[in-house]
Amino acid sequence: MNKNNNWSYPTDKALYQAEARFFRAYGYRSLQYLYGDAPWVETIQQPFVLNFTRTPRAELLSHMVDDLKFAVDNLPVNPDAVKPGKLTKWAALHLLAEVYLCQKDYENARKCARQVIDSGYFSLMKERFGAEKDKPGDYFHDLFVENNQNRTSGNQESIWVMQFEYKTVGGGTPSDDWTRRDWLPQYHQLGSFFKICSEYGGRGLAQIAPFKWWIGTKNTNATPEAGNVPDGIFEDTDIRNSEYNFKREWIANQESTKGQRVHITDKYWQDGWLFPAPTKFFFAHDDDLTHTGSYRDRMKFRLSETYLLLAEAYLGLNDADNAAKAVNVVRNRAKASSVSASQMDMDFLLDERIRELVGEESRRFTLVRTGKYVDRVRKYNEVLRNTVDEHHALWPVPKTIIDANRDIEFPQNPGY
């Protein structure tokens, strides 16, 4: 790209470099969370390199900051002037705020988040909108209805949306987005009651099921975990826990049992057959009920998370009052009660991220960034609480990577 001088417009070179550097930073986001130190690569390697060394995580983060600063300076400003899915400076600033949090540079994280919030381009959706606005539902549910993710639908909350639109050139493929398969129960295993249908989201694999401590067991026949309340961590007024956003009532649709309610039991929950399922990942068309992935545009960054990143920055600055104010913008939109400064700490913020972003955020990344991975696993995961250790915050480097780097030793992460 640096060598090419044949550009249609003088600004094209910087624009495409900005897009490339955004995605490089976005790729290293995953690498540094999962593995810590990783090779920093600036150019295409030819011939193939067999002697990579691991760049310290702190240095990776510094490179990511440089990439994202360049992206901020050279990506388009007006999100209404670009095609859906295209990057703007606000997507780069949102990600830059997160990277600064990784560096514990809380003041710069605060500044980046505030720039997005104060830009005037985005706002939290508080009214019904889009494709199903005249059907039963609520405005939080509307965010996840097919065709409602882009600004062209009236959605002013989305900052960056990946384009997976169904049966569209350049849209999704079967393996692009597995959130539907991950988060939907295998209700079809109860074949005497259920057949796969679009109303119930298509065919799920239940690779992820909600923990009872946060989703609760209200309106089910399952028993709460010891010490936890049936309502979980949601207030009754919180629309994020409404019937439109979590499906707890499963009504049989097979002809012989049609209309019967099938109760969620402990066994069904444990087996992945029925549990309270987040409808934000329901997706199916009648002409392809069993397809693999989800062909719906997916919001990767939205403004509510920017507010929660801002709150995290304020907590890092020991400013619980402003952290609470940032969180309350999100809570008030959800019709939840306001949190006070005395209640505001990292654990409350992590709970709020579940309420708002469950299944959207990479939860492991959040827990690693906030230093809460081991603590929260020990507190809430009955299966792993007695085996998790500090070194588990990072994954082991795959042996195939170590073996392929045959010209120099490629160190394994500690503890593996």
C-alpha positions in Angstrom: 0.0 0.0 0.0 2.9 2.4 0.8 4.4 1.8 -2.7 1.2 2.3 -4.6 0.7 5.9 -6.0 -2.2 5.1 -8.3 -5.1 6.3 -6.2 -8.5 7.5 -7.5 -8.6 10.3 -4.9 -5.7 11.9 -3.0 -7.3 10.8 0.3 -7.7 7.2 -0.6 -4.3 6.0 0.5 -4.7 7.4 4.1 -8.3 6.0 4.2 -7.3 2.5 3.3 -4.3 2.6 5.6 -6.7 3.7 8.4 -9.0 0.8 7.7 -6.2 -1.7 7.6 -4.6 -0.3 10.8 -8.0 -0.4 12.6 -8.4 -4.1 11.7 -4.8 -4.9 12.7 -5.5 -3.4 16.1 -8.8 -5.2 16.2 -7.0 -8.5 15.5 -4.3 -7.9 18.1 -7.1 -7.1 20.6 -7.9 -10.8 20.6 -4.3 -12.0 20.6 -3.2 -9.9 23.6 -6.3 -10.9 25.6 -5.9 -14.6 24.9 -2.2 -15.1 24.9 -0.5 -12.0 26.3 2.8 -11.6 24.4 2.5 -12.2 20.7 4.6 -11.5 17.6 4.1 -8.0 16.2 3.9 -8.2 12.4 3.9 -5.0 10.4 4.2 -6.3 6.8 3.3 -9.5 4.8 6.0 -12.0 5.5 7.7 -13.4 2.4 9.1 -16.0 2.5 7.2 -17.5 5.4 8.9 -16.7 8.7 9.9 -19.6 11.0 11.7 -17.6 13.7 9.0 -15.4 15.3 9.6 -13.9 18.7 7.0 -12.8 21.2 6.5 -9.1 21.6 5.7 -8.1 25.1 2.0 -7.3 25.6 2.7 -3.7 26.7 4.5 -3.1 23.4 1.6 -4.6 21.5 -0.8 -2.3 23.2 1.4 0.7 22.3 1.4 -0.3 18.7 -2.4 -0.7 18.8 -2.8 2.8 20.2 -0.7 4.1 17.3 -2.8 2.2 14.8 -6.0 3.5 16.2 -4.8 7.1 16.5 -4.0 7.0 12.8 -7.5 5.5 12.2 -9.1 8.2 14.2 -7.4 10.9 12.2 -8.1 9.4 8.8 -11.4 7.6 8.9 -14.7 9.4 7.9 -16.4 11.5 10.5 -20.1 11.5 9.5 -21.6 8.0 9.9 -24.5 9.0 7.7 -22.1 9.7 4.8 -20.7 6.1 4.6 -22.2 2.8 3.5 -23.5 0.5 6.2 -20.7 -1.5 7.8 -18.0 1.0 6.9 -15.7 2.3 9.6 -15.8 5.8 11.0 -13.5 7.6 13.5 -16.0 6.9 16.2 -15.5 3.1 15.9 -11.8 3.7 16.2 -12.3 5.9 19.3 -14.6 3.3 20.9 -11.9 0.6 20.4 -9.1 3.0 21.5 -11.0 3.7 24.7 -10.9 -0.1 25.4 -7.2 -0.3 24.6 -6.4 2.6 26.9 -8.3 0.7 29.6 -6.0 -2.3 29.0 -3.0 0.0 29.5 -4.7 1.4 32.7 -4.5 4.8 31.0 -7.9 5.8 32.4 -7.8 9.5 31.6 -7.2 8.9 27.9 -9.8 6.1 28.0 -12.3 8.6 29.5 -11.5 11.2 26.8 -12.0 8.8 23.9 -15.3 7.5 25.3 -16.5 11.1 25.9 -15.6 12.1 22.3 -17.9 9.3 21.0 -20.7 10.2 23.4 -20.4 13.9 22.8 -20.1 13.7 19.0 -23.8 14.3 18.4 -24.0 11.4 16.0 -25.3 8.7 18.3 -28.0 8.3 20.9 -29.5 5.4 22.9 -32.7 4.2 21.4 -35.7 4.9 23.7 -38.6 4.6 21.3 -39.9 1.8 19.1 -38.4 1.8 15.6 -37.7 -0.3 12.6 -39.1 -3.4 11.0 -41.4 -4.6 13.8 -42.2 -1.3 15.6 -45.9 -1.9 15.3 -45.7 -5.5 16.7 -45.7 -6.4 20.4 -42.2 -5.7 21.8 -40.1 -3.0 23.3 -37.3 -0.7 22.0 -34.5 -2.8 23.5 -35.8 -5.8 21.5 -36.0 -3.6 18.4 -32.3 -3.3 18.4 -31.9 -6.9 17.5 -34.7 -7.4 15.1 -33.5 -8.3 11.6 -32.7 -5.2 9.4 -32.7 -2.9 12.5 -29.0 -2.8 13.1 -27.9 -0.1 10.7 -28.6 3.7 10.8 -30.7 3.3 7.7 -33.3 1.6 9.9 -33.4 4.6 12.3 -31.0 2.9 14.7 -28.9 5.8 16.2 -27.1 3.6 18.7 -24.9 1.5 16.4 -21.3 2.7 16.0 -20.0 -0.2 13.9 -22.1 -3.0 12.4 -20.8 -6.1 10.7 -22.9 -6.9 7.6 -24.2 -10.4 7.5 -27.5 -9.7 5.8 -29.5 -12.8 4.6 -29.2 -13.8 1.0 -27.3 -10.7 0.0 -24.1 -10.5 -2.1 -21.4 -9.6 0.4 -23.5 -10.7 3.3 -23.1 -13.6 5.7 -22.0 -17.2 5.1 -22.9 -20.2 7.2 -19.9 -19.9 9.5 -19.7 -16.2 10.1 -21.7 -15.7 13.2 -22.5 -18.6 15.5 -24.2 -16.7 18.3 -27.6 -18.1 17.4 -26.3 -21.7 17.6 -24.4 -20.9 20.8 -27.2 -19.3 22.8 -30.4 -21.1 21.6 -31.5 -24.2 23.5 -31.9 -27.6 21.7 -35.7 -27.4 22.2 -36.0 -29.8 19.2 -34.6 -32.6 21.4 -38.0 -32.6 23.0 -39.5 -33.9 19.8 -42.9 -34.8 21.2 -43.4 -31.1 22.0 -41.3 -29.1 19.6 -40.3 -28.9 16.0 -37.8 -26.4 14.7 -39.5 -23.1 13.8 -38.5 -19.5 12.9 -40.6 -18.2 15.8 -38.3 -20.0 18.3 -35.2 -18.8 16.5 -34.3 -21.9 14.4 -32.0 -24.7 15.5 -29.7 -24.0 18.4 -26.9 -26.1 19.9 -26.9 -24.7 23.5 -23.1 -24.3 23.5 -23.6 -21.5 25.9 -26.4 -21.4 28.6 -27.0 -18.7 31.1 -25.9 -19.1 34.7 -28.8 -19.1 37.2 -27.1 -16.5 39.4 -27.7 -13.7 36.8 -30.6 -14.8 34.8 -32.6 -16.2 37.7 -35.2 -19.0 37.7 -38.4 -16.8 37.7 -41.3 -18.4 35.7 -39.4 -21.7 35.5 -39.6 -25.0 37.4 -35.8 -24.9 38.0 -34.4 -24.3 41.5 -32.2 -21.2 42.2 -28.6 -21.7 43.1 -27.9 -21.5 46.8 -27.9 -18.0 48.1 -29.3 -16.5 44.9 -32.7 -15.0 44.3 -35.2 -16.3 41.6 -35.1 -12.9 39.9 -31.4 -13.0 39.2 -29.7 -9.6 38.9 -32.5 -7.9 37.1 -35.1 -5.6 38.6 -38.8 -6.2 37.7 -38.9 -2.9 35.7 -35.8 -3.7 33.7 -37.0 -4.1 30.1 -33.8 -6.0 29.2 -35.4 -8.9 31.1 -38.8 -8.6 29.5 -40.6 -11.4 27.8 -39.5 -9.9 24.5 -35.8 -10.1 25.4 -35.7 -13.5 27.2 -37.9 -16.4 26.3 -38.9 -18.3 29.4 -42.3 -19.6 28.2 -41.9 -22.5 25.8 -45.2 -23.6 24.2 -45.3 -26.9 22.3 -45.8 -26.6 18.6 -46.1 -30.2 17.6 -49.6 -31.1 16.4 -50.3 -33.7 19.1 -49.2 -31.4 22.0 -49.7 -28.0 20.5 -50.5 -25.3 23.0 -49.1 -27.1 26.1 -46.5 -25.2 28.1 -43.3 -27.1 28.6 -41.7 -26.0 31.9 -38.0 -25.3 32.2 -36.6 -27.8 34.7 -33.2 -28.3 36.2 -32.6 -31.3 33.9 -33.7 -29.6 30.8 -31.5 -26.6 31.6 -28.5 -28.8 32.4 -28.9 -30.8 29.2 -29.3 -27.6 27.1 -32.8 -28.5 25.9 -34.7 -25.6 27.5 -33.5 -22.5 29.5 -34.3 -18.8 29.5 -32.9 -17.8 26.1 -31.9 -14.3 25.0 -34.0 -13.5 22.0 -31.4 -11.1 20.7 -29.9 -14.1 19.0 -33.1 -15.6 17.6 -32.8 -15.9 13.8 -34.3 -18.2 11.2 -36.2 -18.0 8.0 -38.8 -20.6 7.1 -37.0 -21.6 3.9 -33.8 -22.5 5.9 -34.6 -23.3 9.5 -31.5 -25.4 10.2 -28.8 -23.3 8.7 -25.5 -23.0 10.6 -24.9 -19.4 11.4 -26.9 -16.2 11.7 -27.4 -14.1 8.6 -28.3 -10.9 10.4 -26.2 -7.8 10.6 -24.5 -7.7 14.0 -23.7 -4.6 16.1 -20.1 -4.9 17.2 -19.9 -1.5 18.9 -22.9 0.4 20.2 -23.3 3.5 22.4 -24.5 1.8 25.5 -21.1 0.0 25.7 -19.3 3.3 25.2 -21.0 4.5 28.4 -20.0 1.4 30.2 -16.4 1.9 29.0 -16.6 5.4 30.3 -17.8 4.2 33.7 -14.8 1.7 33.8 -12.5 4.6 33.1 -14.0 6.7 35.9 -13.6 3.7 38.3 -10.0 3.6 37.4 -9.8 7.3 38.2 -11.4 6.6 41.6 -14.4 8.7 40.6 -17.4 6.6 41.6 -19.8 9.5 41.3 -19.2 10.0 37.6 -18.9 6.2 37.0 -22.4 5.9 38.5 -23.7 8.8 36.3 -22.4 7.0 33.2 -24.0 3.7 34.2 -27.3 5.4 35.1 -27.6 6.7 31.5 -27.8 3.0 30.4 -29.9 1.9 33.4 -32.4 4.7 32.9 -32.9 3.8 29.3 -33.7 0.3 30.5 -36.2 1.6 33.2 -34.0 0.3 36.0 -33.4 2.3 39.1 -30.4 4.6 39.4 -27.2 3.3 41.1 -25.6 5.5 43.7 -21.8 6.3 44.0 -21.6 4.2 47.1 -22.9 1.1 45.2 -20.7 1.7 42.2 -17.8 -0.6 42.0 -16.3 -3.0 39.4 -18.5 -5.9 40.4 -21.6 -3.8 39.9 -20.3 -2.6 36.5 -19.6 -6.2 35.4 -23.1 -7.2 36.4 -24.4 -4.2 34.4 -22.4 -5.4 31.3 -24.3 -8.7 31.6 -27.6 -7.0 31.8 -26.9 -4.8 28.8 -24.4 -6.8 26.6 -24.8 -10.5 27.4 -23.7 -12.5 24.4 -22.5 -9.3 22.6 -19.3 -8.6 24.6 -16.4 -11.1 24.7 -17.0 -11.7 28.4 -13.6 -13.4 28.9 -11.9 -10.3 27.5 -13.8 -8.0 29.9 -12.9 -10.2 32.9 -9.2 -10.3 31.9 -9.0 -6.6 31.3 -10.6 -5.7 34.6 -8.5 -8.2 36.6 -11.6 -10.1 37.7 -11.3 -13.3 35.7 -10.2 -15.7 38.5 -12.3 -13.9 41.2 -15.6 -14.2 39.2 -15.0 -17.7 38.1 -14.4 -18.8 41.7 -17.5 -17.0 42.8 -20.0 -18.0 40.1 -18.7 -21.1 38.2 -19.4 -24.2 40.3 -17.6 -26.5 37.9 -14.3 -24.5 37.7 -14.2 -22.7 40.9 -11.8 -25.2 42.6 -9.5 -25.6 39.6 -9.1 -22.1 38.2 -5.8 -20.4 38.8 -4.2 -17.0 37.9 -2.4 -18.5 34.9 -5.7 -19.5 33.4 -6.3 -15.9 32.5 -4.2 -16.6 29.5 -4.6 -19.5 27.1 -1.8 -21.9 26.3 0.0 -21.3 23.0 -1.1 -24.1 20.7 1.6 -26.7 20.2 1.2 -26.4 16.4 2.4 -22.8 16.7 5.4 -23.7 18.9 6.4 -26.6 16.5 6.0 -24.5 13.4 8.4 -21.8 14.7 11.2 -24.3 14.2 14.2 -21.9 13.8 13.9 -20.5 17.3 12.2 -21.5 20.5 8.7 -20.0 20.9 8.0 -19.8 24.7 4.9 -21.3 26.2 2.7 -19.3 28.6 3.5 -19.9 32.3 1.7 -22.7 33.9 1.2 -24.8 30.8 
